[in-house]
Amino acid sequence: MSPLAAKIRREFGVAPVKKLIVAVSGGADSVALLHLLIEAGYKNLVVAHFNHQLRGRSSAADASFVRKMADHLKLPCEVGSDDVRKLALDRKCSLETGAREARYEFLASVAKKHRTRSIVLAHHADDQVETCLFNFLRGSGIAGLSGMKPLSRRRVDRVEVELHRPLLGISKSELLEYLKANKIRFREDATNAIANTSRNKLRLKVVPMIEELFGPAFKTSIVRNARLLADEEELLSSLSLPIAAPEKLAVKLLRDLHPALRSRVIHAWLKGIGIDEPGFAEVERVGSLLQTLGPAKVNLPGNRHARRRAGILFIE
């Protein structure tokens, strides 16, 4: 067993007999994930591929590649497809958000079909670095700086799924070395090399510049800090989630909270009512409603609004 497979077997924390939905795009990360899980002894796997229809023939070729790979590995394969560009326009959200929502909806449907809630994603250590930096720039606080969790839960279309990320402690270079050493083929997504989205700009321009100035060890430091902050995030969540659970919040209750806890409650409340990845700006806007002389209504993403009326905050 390779060192990476042994690491997953040791740290994953999921029984090898458990049925897992593995999200496979056909790229290096997800292909490595699938083979590492098999090598680590996980046999009850379902390959799930979602075609975003964003790259024409290349998208169709990705789907075909994943189907053939699953067949070669003798694994069941589910392939979904949607016009994500049209979906984003219909939902009045960014292309990235639309793609993410469509992908999770598909994965949740596959999990429901196969009577499991466990979905495995291929996010790795370099993705964690990008996520933490991106969230820092967005001002999303501890919740964002703690990055992605090895295990998180997400409710999609009334289905609560578990999202497992066993590669967060493994770097992109390690995954590429594993694929090369084992002569495993994968698909290249040419759009990843184009600095046209915020995440791509961060990956292709900002991260290499930081690495040039401070050396590659900065990535290890960010991943380590993410783990430490995740513990603090868990504590704050345990305190804030019960307060943020109602659909409507009392202004007086929020005013009486410590500012740090108040921000976390507002953040959790916004997420709970379906505001996708609320950042510092959204939390501050809602916080302004707590001032008597402040506004009684503020705008939120997705053409939604937070309003104060008779000492109560609610969303419309």
C-alpha positions as CSV (number, residue, x, y, z in Angstrom):
1,M,0.0,0.0,0.0
2,S,1.4,3.4,-1.0
3,P,2.1,6.0,1.8
4,L,-0.8,8.2,0.6
5,A,-3.3,5.3,0.7
6,A,-2.0,4.3,4.1
7,K,-2.5,7.9,5.3
8,I,-6.1,7.9,4.1
9,R,-6.8,4.4,5.6
10,R,-5.4,5.7,8.9
11,E,-7.0,9.1,9.1
12,F,-10.2,8.9,7.1
13,G,-12.3,7.6,9.9
14,V,-14.8,5.9,7.7
15,A,-15.3,2.1,7.7
16,P,-14.1,0.5,4.4
17,V,-17.5,-1.3,4.0
18,K,-19.5,1.9,4.0
19,K,-21.0,2.9,0.7
20,L,-19.4,6.1,-0.6
21,I,-20.4,8.4,-3.5
22,V,-17.1,9.6,-5.0
23,A,-17.3,12.9,-7.0
24,V,-15.0,12.4,-10.0
25,S,-14.5,15.2,-12.6
26,G,-11.9,13.3,-14.5
27,G,-9.1,15.7,-13.4
28,A,-6.0,14.7,-11.5
29,D,-7.3,15.3,-8.0
30,S,-10.5,13.3,-8.2
31,V,-8.9,10.5,-10.3
32,A,-6.2,10.2,-7.6
33,L,-8.8,10.2,-4.9
34,L,-10.7,7.3,-6.5
35,H,-7.6,5.1,-6.9
36,L,-6.3,5.9,-3.4
37,L,-9.7,4.9,-1.9
38,I,-9.6,1.6,-3.7
39,E,-6.0,1.0,-2.7
40,A,-6.9,1.9,0.9
41,G,-9.5,-0.9,0.9
42,Y,-12.7,1.0,0.1
43,K,-14.7,-1.2,-2.3
44,N,-18.3,0.0,-1.9
45,L,-17.9,3.0,-4.1
46,V,-20.2,4.8,-6.6
47,V,-18.5,7.1,-9.1
48,A,-20.5,10.3,-9.7
49,H,-19.7,12.7,-12.5
50,F,-21.5,16.0,-13.3
51,N,-21.3,17.6,-16.7
52,H,-21.6,21.4,-16.4
53,Q,-21.8,21.8,-20.2
54,L,-19.4,24.7,-20.0
55,R,-16.6,23.4,-22.3
56,G,-18.5,21.9,-25.2
57,R,-16.9,18.7,-26.6
58,S,-14.3,18.7,-23.8
59,S,-17.1,18.4,-21.2
60,A,-18.6,15.4,-23.0
61,A,-15.2,13.8,-23.3
62,D,-14.7,14.2,-19.6
63,A,-17.9,12.3,-18.9
64,S,-17.0,9.6,-21.4
65,F,-13.5,9.3,-19.8
66,V,-15.1,8.9,-16.3
67,R,-17.6,6.3,-17.5
68,K,-14.8,4.2,-19.1
69,M,-12.6,4.4,-16.0
70,A,-15.5,3.4,-13.7
71,D,-16.2,0.5,-16.0
72,H,-12.6,-0.6,-16.0
73,L,-12.6,-0.5,-12.2
74,K,-15.9,-2.4,-12.1
75,L,-17.6,0.4,-10.2
76,P,-21.1,1.7,-10.7
77,C,-21.2,5.2,-12.3
78,E,-23.8,7.9,-12.3
79,V,-23.5,10.8,-14.8
80,G,-25.6,14.0,-14.6
81,S,-25.7,17.0,-16.8
82,D,-27.2,20.5,-16.8
83,D,-26.7,23.8,-18.7
84,V,-25.1,25.6,-15.8
85,R,-24.7,28.9,-17.6
86,K,-28.5,29.1,-18.2
87,L,-29.1,27.9,-14.6
88,A,-27.0,30.7,-13.2
89,L,-28.9,33.3,-15.3
90,D,-32.2,31.8,-14.1
91,R,-31.2,31.9,-10.5
92,K,-29.5,35.3,-10.8
93,C,-26.2,34.1,-9.3
94,S,-22.6,33.8,-10.5
95,L,-21.5,31.1,-12.8
96,E,-19.3,29.6,-10.0
97,T,-22.2,29.6,-7.5
98,G,-24.6,28.1,-10.1
99,A,-22.1,25.4,-11.0
100,R,-21.6,24.5,-7.3
101,E,-25.3,24.4,-6.5
102,A,-26.0,22.2,-9.6
103,R,-23.2,19.9,-8.7
104,Y,-24.3,19.4,-5.1
105,E,-27.9,18.9,-6.1
106,F,-26.7,16.1,-8.5
107,L,-24.5,14.5,-5.8
108,A,-27.3,14.6,-3.3
109,S,-29.7,12.9,-5.8
110,V,-27.1,10.2,-6.4
111,A,-26.6,9.7,-2.6
112,K,-30.4,9.4,-2.2
113,K,-30.7,6.9,-5.0
114,H,-28.0,4.7,-3.6
115,R,-29.3,5.0,0.0
116,T,-26.2,6.6,1.5
117,R,-25.5,10.1,2.8
118,S,-21.7,10.0,2.4
119,I,-20.1,11.9,-0.5
120,V,-16.3,12.1,-0.9
121,L,-14.7,15.2,-2.5
122,A,-11.2,15.6,-3.8
123,H,-10.3,18.9,-2.2
124,H,-6.6,18.8,-1.2
125,A,-4.1,20.9,0.8
126,D,-3.5,23.4,-2.0
127,D,-7.3,23.9,-2.3
128,Q,-7.4,24.6,1.4
129,V,-4.7,27.2,1.1
130,E,-6.6,28.9,-1.7
131,T,-9.9,28.7,0.3
132,C,-8.3,30.3,3.4
133,L,-6.7,33.1,1.4
134,F,-9.8,33.7,-0.6
135,N,-12.0,33.9,2.6
136,F,-9.4,36.2,4.3
137,L,-9.7,38.6,1.3
138,R,-13.5,38.4,1.5
139,G,-13.4,39.2,5.3
140,S,-15.4,36.1,6.3
141,G,-13.9,35.8,9.8
142,I,-12.9,32.6,11.7
143,A,-15.5,30.5,9.8
144,G,-13.8,31.3,6.5
145,L,-10.2,31.2,7.8
146,S,-10.8,27.7,9.2
147,G,-11.3,26.6,5.6
148,M,-12.9,23.4,4.6
149,K,-13.6,20.6,7.1
150,P,-12.6,17.0,6.7
151,L,-16.2,16.3,7.4
152,S,-19.1,18.7,7.0
153,R,-22.8,18.4,6.4
154,R,-25.0,20.1,3.9
155,R,-28.7,20.1,3.3
156,V,-29.6,19.9,-0.4
157,D,-33.2,19.5,-1.6
158,R,-34.3,18.3,1.9
159,V,-31.5,15.7,1.9
160,E,-28.7,16.1,4.4
161,V,-25.5,14.7,3.1
162,E,-22.1,14.2,4.7
163,L,-19.2,15.7,2.7
164,H,-15.9,13.9,3.3
165,R,-12.6,15.5,2.3
166,P,-9.8,12.9,3.0
167,L,-7.2,14.7,0.9
168,L,-6.9,18.0,2.9
169,G,-3.6,16.9,4.4
170,I,-2.2,15.9,1.0
171,S,-0.7,18.4,-1.5
172,K,-1.4,18.6,-5.2
173,S,2.2,17.7,-6.0
174,E,1.9,14.5,-4.0
175,L,-1.2,13.6,-5.9
176,L,0.5,14.2,-9.2
177,E,3.5,12.1,-8.2
178,Y,1.2,9.3,-7.2
179,L,-0.6,9.4,-10.6
180,K,2.8,9.4,-12.4
181,A,4.3,6.6,-10.3
182,N,1.2,4.4,-11.0
183,K,0.8,5.5,-14.6
184,I,-2.8,6.6,-14.0
185,R,-4.3,8.7,-16.8
186,F,-6.5,11.7,-16.1
187,R,-8.1,14.6,-18.0
188,E,-6.6,18.1,-18.1
189,D,-9.1,21.0,-17.8
190,A,-7.6,23.8,-19.9
191,T,-9.8,26.4,-18.1
192,N,-7.9,25.9,-14.9
193,A,-4.9,27.5,-16.5
194,I,-6.8,30.7,-17.5
195,A,-6.9,33.5,-14.9
196,N,-10.5,34.5,-15.6
197,T,-12.2,33.8,-12.2
198,S,-11.3,35.0,-8.8
199,R,-10.2,31.6,-7.6
200,N,-8.1,31.0,-10.8
201,K,-6.4,34.4,-10.4
202,L,-5.6,33.6,-6.8
203,R,-4.2,30.1,-7.8
204,L,-2.2,31.3,-10.9
205,K,-1.0,34.7,-9.8
206,V,-1.2,35.4,-6.1
207,V,-0.2,32.0,-4.6
208,P,3.0,31.7,-6.8
209,M,4.0,35.2,-5.8
210,I,3.6,34.5,-2.1
211,E,5.6,31.2,-2.6
212,E,8.3,33.1,-4.4
213,L,8.6,35.6,-1.6
214,F,8.2,33.4,1.5
215,G,8.9,29.9,0.2
216,P,6.6,26.8,-0.1
217,A,6.4,26.4,3.7
218,F,3.8,29.1,3.9
219,K,1.2,26.6,2.6
220,T,1.9,24.3,5.6
221,S,1.5,27.2,8.0
222,I,-1.9,28.1,6.5
223,V,-3.2,24.6,6.6
224,R,-2.0,24.3,10.3
225,N,-3.7,27.6,11.2
226,A,-6.9,26.4,9.5
227,R,-6.9,23.3,11.8
228,L,-6.4,25.5,14.9
229,L,-9.1,27.9,13.8
230,A,-11.5,25.1,13.0
231,D,-11.5,24.2,16.8
232,E,-12.4,27.8,17.7
233,E,-15.0,27.8,14.9
234,E,-16.5,24.6,16.4
235,L,-16.8,26.2,19.8
236,L,-18.3,29.4,18.5
237,S,-20.7,27.4,16.3
238,S,-21.9,25.4,19.3
239,L,-22.7,28.7,21.0
240,S,-24.2,30.6,18.0
241,L,-26.2,28.0,16.1
242,P,-28.9,27.6,18.8
243,I,-29.4,31.3,18.9
244,A,-29.4,31.6,15.1
245,A,-31.9,28.8,14.5
246,P,-35.2,30.8,14.5
247,E,-36.3,32.3,11.2
248,K,-36.7,35.7,13.0
249,L,-34.3,37.2,15.5
250,A,-34.9,39.7,18.3
251,V,-32.9,42.9,18.0
252,K,-32.5,43.2,21.8
253,L,-31.1,39.7,22.0
254,L,-28.5,40.4,19.4
255,R,-27.5,43.8,20.9
256,D,-26.9,42.0,24.3
257,L,-24.4,39.5,22.8
258,H,-20.6,40.0,22.8
259,P,-19.7,41.5,19.4
260,A,-17.7,38.3,18.4
261,L,-20.6,36.0,19.2
262,R,-23.1,38.5,17.6
263,S,-21.3,38.4,14.3
264,R,-21.2,34.6,14.4
265,V,-24.9,34.4,15.1
266,I,-25.7,36.7,12.2
267,H,-23.4,34.7,9.9
268,A,-25.0,31.4,10.9
269,W,-28.5,32.9,10.6
270,L,-27.8,34.1,7.0
271,K,-26.4,30.7,6.1
272,G,-29.4,29.0,7.7
273,I,-31.8,31.0,5.6
274,G,-30.0,30.2,2.3
275,I,-27.6,33.1,1.8
276,D,-24.7,31.4,0.0
277,E,-21.4,32.0,1.7
278,P,-22.1,35.3,3.5
279,G,-19.1,37.4,4.0
280,F,-18.1,40.4,6.2
281,A,-20.1,42.8,4.1
282,E,-23.4,40.9,4.5
283,V,-22.9,40.4,8.2
284,E,-22.1,44.1,8.6
285,R,-25.2,45.1,6.7
286,V,-27.5,43.0,8.9
287,G,-25.6,44.3,11.9
288,S,-26.5,47.9,10.9
289,L,-30.2,47.0,11.4
290,L,-29.5,46.8,15.2
291,Q,-29.0,50.5,15.4
292,T,-32.2,52.5,16.1
293,L,-31.2,55.3,13.8
294,G,-29.9,52.9,11.2
295,P,-31.6,51.5,8.1
296,A,-34.7,49.3,8.5
297,K,-33.9,47.3,5.4
298,V,-30.7,46.1,3.7
299,N,-29.9,44.2,0.5
300,L,-28.6,40.7,0.4
301,P,-27.4,38.4,-2.4
302,G,-29.9,36.7,-4.6
303,N,-32.3,39.7,-4.6
304,R,-33.2,39.1,-1.0
305,H,-33.5,41.6,1.9
306,A,-33.1,41.7,5.7
307,R,-35.6,43.9,7.4
308,R,-36.2,45.2,10.9
309,R,-39.8,45.7,12.1
310,A,-41.1,46.1,15.7
311,G,-37.7,44.9,17.1
312,I,-37.5,41.8,15.0
313,L,-35.2,40.9,12.1
314,F,-36.5,38.8,9.3
315,I,-35.7,38.0,5.6
316,E,-37.9,38.7,2.6
